[in-house]
């Protein structure tokens, strides 16, 4: 649980954990938590889902997704649910998709770098590093280019809420995200595209539709993580 200066420069804290307390236990009003900071322990936990579950969340608060009215996103799933969802989603991350997107990414980066050059100075994060992930994530989610600026607004609100330790303060942004992708799912139900949302909407694993809540959780993960 950190804020202020440790958010701006967390590296001394990380080093202290690795050097002196690689398996760190702490408690708050939510319950007990453990922080692992060395590769060996992190890897062991990551591959042992029966002991170290992701199902209760990935932050220092329990029940955050329920509070926001979302089903668990893929990063908060354990096998076999996580495995099933990953198999459905990964079909869109093909070499053909990457080859299609590569020139668009190169063109965008060159255009933004040249813009900064012409300006003589500027904020490289605002001009390049923030909008670039939105371009890539928007492509894979099948979102039109004119709507991708919405991602930055939602991401900023969610990151700010996490930094304050209260994800519920991002409720309005999450509601907008959910509303947008609920409508998007209905659009691709009739006119599917070559994107993850279309793939999940029309998938029939074990003869059943993928839960809309799971699809919204995937969209939330990609937008917030992007």
Helices and strands as residue ranges (DSSP letters): H 5-8, H 11-20, E 23-28, E 31-36, H 39-46, H 64-68, G 74-76, H 81-89, G 90-92, H 95-119, H 124-124, I 125-129, H 130-141, G 145-147, H 149-163, G 167-170, H 171-190, H 196-202, G 205-207, H 212-225
